[in-house]
Amino acid sequence: MNQKTFSLATGLIFLLIAVIHVLRLAFKWEAVLNGWAVPMWVSAVALLIAAYLAFEGLKLAGEDVLVCNIRFNYARRFLVSRILNAGGYCQGFPE
């Protein structure tokens, strides 16, 4: 399993956990662990943590796509500047 697949799977798992915590908070579901009633603030904290981890995992999974788009846009802008300026210098792009 490569890093992109792992990051995507991890991000989706944490996204599911975050959604479950949102549902618990929205519908005021009770959670009892070994006779202890879990307060709602625990789900609020867990929601923030799970949402952050989901965001980071999905961001890492899409990083390859982002890097590819940045390189493509740089190359496209560089070639357009070359064509329009007949090989000159255009807005910070080197010759």
Secondary structure by P-SEA (a helix, b strand, c coil): ccaaaaaaaaaaaaaaaaaaaaaaaaabbbbbcccccccaaaaaaaaaaaaaaaaaaaaaaaaaaaaaaaaaaaaaaaaaaaaaacccccccccc
